[in-house]
Amino acid sequence: MSSLDQPGDLDILAGLGGVPARLADAISSMPLVDHHVHGCFTGTVTRSEFEQAINEGSPDPIPDFMTQFDSQLGFAIRRWCAPLLGLAPHATADEYWAARSKLAPVELNRLLLRKAGVEHWIIDTGFSSSDISTPAEMSEDSGAGSSEILRLEPLAETVAGTTESGSSFAADFREALRQAAPAVVGFKTIAAYRCGFDIDWSDPGDPLLAEAVARWKQDTRGALRIQDPVIISFIVHAAAEYRLPIQFHVGLGDRDMDLHRSNPMLLLGLLRQPALHGTPVMLLHCYPYHREAGYLAQAFNNVYFDVGLSLNYVGARSTGIVAESLELAPFAKQLYSSDAFGLPELHVLGSVLWRRSMAQTLGRWVRQEDWSEADAIRVAQMIASGNARRVYALDDGPSGG
């Protein structure tokens, strides 16, 4: 049973009239596999740091004339997280901050993570620091299982820092992948940030790769950072040989990324290559390109997607995104994620907003007699956990669908 379903917890479907009873009970309590997530802050954060952490697009300090609490995400925190801290729903930002500040980080993490109803976290550890909880700490704090995702770009940068020459990089990277692969359930690329998707996705071959690596190392002063499309394409092809899922950041992100170059339709040149056909391609986040992602999930047997991250940031409008994500893509190709990072509020809100959105969307279709209630429950279970368990070959729980 999900921790969200225990007496005294939130009524997470409050205000949603007309959701059929069995569907409401099922969606409120079904366990989730969060297939793309990060750890929580282990140290105390200031209010300014907190507000910065609920602003996805800008790395700049929050201007003096505003508070980030005045946003869809800020309102969602005050509505759904405030009661978990003993406050009334919609407590003021100052009241929320005062209550939050009374808890040590580990107390806060354990309190909120256990309200998410997540039974397994698939954790991206590639964007982390010493003040972010490890997968083991996430499991201890939440009581849930965990697995790891390996970021390809940082691994390649580490290899490039020690490889003797451009010509030896390919073999050295493949060896690093071979050593790392047994400990992870998949890989991730942040090509959207580094070069965009509008590149030549052909496997470049060793001579062209060696030239690109040598040029990259020669031209770089300071820390190595991959931006060359030739190298990006190579590391994706090398990872695809393992037939483990490869996650692609798509759409919504901070302003370092050129958003229009992260449209997943630009991946057609990669997806059409036979070398990728046996490798699950996981399109993450996808907003505002979630409809394009849905098309690709229908068009290619190995493409999957989620609308994680965006649900937290659009708050009360999350139902619209979830409904659109269910338009075209096969239901066996959709997964749940939160992409929560740092603040445990984001881990629980991802769950609450997804459950509300699914209940409202599927409930409407059941009421209209377009769907049966049994089918609605079955599809919700597939997206909640079953699809992720199948794709990532998780074995610590039921298939869920």
N, C-alpha and C positions, 0 to 999 in steps of 0.2 A: 504493500500500500504506500502511496506517495505521502511524503510528509505534509503536502498541501492539504491532505484530506483528514487530518486529525482534528478533534474537537478544539474549538477556540481559535482556530486559524481563520485566515481571510475567507470571506465568501468571494472567490475570485470571479464568479459570474454575476455579481451584484449588478442590477440595472439592466440585465439582458433578459427581457421578457420573452416567453414563448419558446425557449430551448427545450426540446423534449427531455423528459426526466432521465431516461436511461443514457441518452447522449450526454447530458449535463454531468451526470455522475461519472461517466467514463472519462470524459475529457478533463474533468477536475482532478482525477486521481491517477490517470495512467502515467507510468514512469517514462522519463525521457532519456534519450541518448543525445547529448549535446556534442555534435560532431565537429564543431570548431569553436574553441574557447581558449582563454588564457587564464593565468593565475590571478590571485588577489594581492593587493598591497599588504605587506606584512608589517609595515611601519605606520606611524601616525601621519595623517595628511592634514594640512591646513585647509581652511575653507576655500582659499583661492586655488589651491591644488585640486580640491574636490570639484570645484566649478569648472576648472580647466579639463578635468577628466570626463565631464559630460558634454564636451564640445568636440565633435569629431573633426570638423573641417579646419580649424585654425589653431596653430601653435602659439599664437600671441596671447598675452595676458587679457583677461576679460576687461573691457572698458569700464571706467568708473560710472558711466551713465546707465549701466545695466547689470543684471544678475542672470547667470545661466539657468537659475531656477525658473525664470520666466521663459520657458520653452516647453515643448511637448514632453520631452524627457524629464525636465524639472517638475512639471505637474504630475507626471506618472509616479515619480519618486515620492512626492508628497501624498499622493492618493494611496499607493499600494505598499510602500515601505514604511510610512509613518506608523500604521497600526502595529507593525511587527516590532516597533520600538516603544510600544505602549502609548502612542499618541492617537488622536482622532484622525480619521481620514481628512485629507486636505489641510493638515496642520501647516502653519506658516513656515517659510524657509528658515527663519530664525529659531523657531521651536524645534524643527527637525534637526538643525545643526546642533543645538544645545543637547538634545537627547542622544544624538549619535556620538557626540564628543565624550560622553560619560563611559563609553565602552572601549575597552582595549581592542586593538585590531584583531587579535585572534578570537575574542568573544564575538565581535561583529561578524567576522567571516563565518564562524560556526553557526551563528544564529540565522543569518540570511541564506547561506548556501543550502542549509537543510530544509529551507522552505521552497526551494526551486523544484523539488520532485524529480531531480535528475539522478539516474542510477548509474550512469557512466559518462565521464568527461573524456573527450578526445582533444588533447591539449597541444596547442602550438607553443613551443618553448623558444622559438626563434627570435621573438621580440620580447626580451625580458631583461631584468636587472636583478641586483642582489636583494631588492625589496619586493620581489614578486614571488608568491608561493610556488613551490615545486609541485609536480604531479603527485608525489607522495603526500605532501602537505595538503593539497586539494582533497585527496581521498580521505585523509584523516579528519579534516575539518568538515567534510560533507557526509561522510559515511558511504560514499559512492566509489565505484571503480574508476580507473583512469588508464588511458593509453596516450602515447606521444605521436606527434607529427613532426617530421624533420623538414626544416626550411632548406631549400636547395642553395639559394644565393649565399647565405653565410658559410655554408659548408664549402662552396667553391672558393670563396674569398680566403678561407683558412688554408685550403689546399694551395691556392696560388701564392700565398705568402711563404710557403716552404718548398714549392716545386723548383727544380733546378732550372728549367727552361720552358718556353712555350710548348715545345714538342713533347715534353714529358707530362704536361698538365692532364691530358686525356686519360692516360693510364693511372695517374695519381688520383684523379677525381673518381674514376671507376672503382679503384681500390677503397677509397674512403666511403663510397656508397655501399660497397660490399660489406664493410665492417659495420656500418651504421644500420643497415636495413633490418637485421633480425630484431632490433630493439624497438622498432616503430611499426605503426599500422598504416602509414602513408607518408607522402611528401607534400610540400607546399612550395609554390613559386609566387614571388611578388613581381613578376614581369610587368604587371600593370603599372607599378611604381617606377621600375627601372628603365623600361624602354617602350612600354605600351604594347598593344597586341598587333599593331599594323606593321609587322616585320615579316621577313622571309623565315618561315618556320621549318624549312628543310633541315635535315641533319647535315651540318656543314662539312663533315669529314675532317680527318686529322690535320691535313696541311693548312686548310683555311683557319681551323681552330687555333693551331699553333701560332700562326701569324697574328691572330686577334689577341691571344693571350700575351705574346711578346710585346705587342704595341701597347696593350693595357698596362702592363707592368712598367714599361719604359716611361709612359706618359704620366703615371700616377705619382703624386707626392703625398705622403701620409698614408692613411688607412686605405686599403684597397676596397673599391666599391664597384661591383659589376653593373655596367650599363650597356655594354656592347651586345647587340642583338644576336651576333654569331655565338657568343658564349652562352647567352640565355637559352637559345635554341638547343645548343648541345646538351646542357645540363638537364633540360626537360626530356630530351630523347634518351639520355643515359638512364634517367630515373624510370622512364616508361618501360624499360626492359625488365623491371622487377614485377610488373603487373600489379603493383600496389596502387591504391587511389592517389591521384595527384590533385591537390587543391589549388585552384586559381583564384586569387583575389580579383573580384569583378565589381566595378561601379564604386559606390559610396566609399569615400576615404578622405584623407586630409588633402590639403591643397598642393602638396608636393606632387601629386599625381595629376596628369592631364585626363580629366574624367572622360572626355570623348574618345580617348584612345584605349579605354578599358571596356568598350562595348564588346560583349562576347561574340557578336557576329564577326568580329575581326579575327576570331580564332578558327574560322572555317578552313583556312589553309593548313592548319595543324590537324584539325579533326578529320579531315578527308584523307590523311596519310595512313596507309595500312599499318604502319608501325605502331600507331596509337590505338588501333581498334580493340585490342584486348586489355587496355588499361582504363580503369574508371577515371573519368575527368570530372572533378567536383567543382562546380561554379559557386563561389561563395558570395553571399550578400546580394549582389546583382542589381539592387536598386540604383538608378531608375530603369535598369535594363532587364527587369525580372520577366517581362513578357518575351523578350528575345531569348532569355535563358530557357524559358518554357518551350519555345519553339525548338531550340537545339536539343533539349532533352527528349523531345518527340522524334527529332530527325536522326539522332545518333544513339545507338543502343548503349553506348558506354558513357553518356553524358548525364550527370545528375546536377541538381542545384538546390539552393536554399535561399530564404529571404532574411536570414539572420542579420544582426547589426541594425538593419533599417527599422525593425519593429520597435526597438527601444527609442530610436530618435524621432519616429513619427508618432509615438504614443497613441493617443486616442484615434488616430487615423490608420492604425495598423491593420484593422479589419479589411480596409480596401486593398492593401497590398497582398494580404493572404488570399483574398477572393480572386484577385488577378493571377496569382501564382497557380491557382487551381484551374485555370481556364483551359489550357492546351496540353500541358505536360502530363504524361502518364503518372498516376499516383505512386507507382513503384519507383519513380525517379526523383522524388522530393524528400528532403531531410529537414530535421530541426537543428538549428544552431542559435546561439545567442551572440557569439563573438565578444562576449563580455571580457573586459580587461581592467584589472586594478580594483575597481569598486565592486564589492559583492552585491550592491543594489542592482547592478547590471545583470548579474547572473540570475537573480530571482525575477527581475522584471522581464527578461527575455521569455521566461517560462510563463509568467502571468499573462503577458500580452498575446503570446501565441495561443494559449488556451482560450482566452476570451475571443480572439479573432476566429479561431476554428469553430468554437461553439456557436458564435453568431452567424458565421457563414454557412456551416453545415446545417445548423438548426433551421435557418430560413429555407434551405432546399428541402429539408424533410417536411416542414410545415406546408410547403407548396406542393408536396407529393411528387417532386422531381426525383428525390432519393428516398430509399428506405432508411429507417433508423439503424438497422443492422449494418448496412453498407457504410453509413456515415461513421459509425464507431470503428469499423474495420479499417477504413481509410485513415482515420485519425491515428490509429495504432501503428499503421505502416509508417506514417511520416514521423510520429513521435519517437519510434525506436526501431521498428522492424527493418526498415530499409537500411539504416545505418549498420545494424548488426549483420545484415547480409553482406553489404559492400565491404565493410572493414573486417569481416570474419571475427567478430567479437564472440566470445564463448562464456561470458560470466553471467548470462541471464537468458530469458526467453526470447524467442525470435520476434514476438510482438506482431506478427502479421505475415 
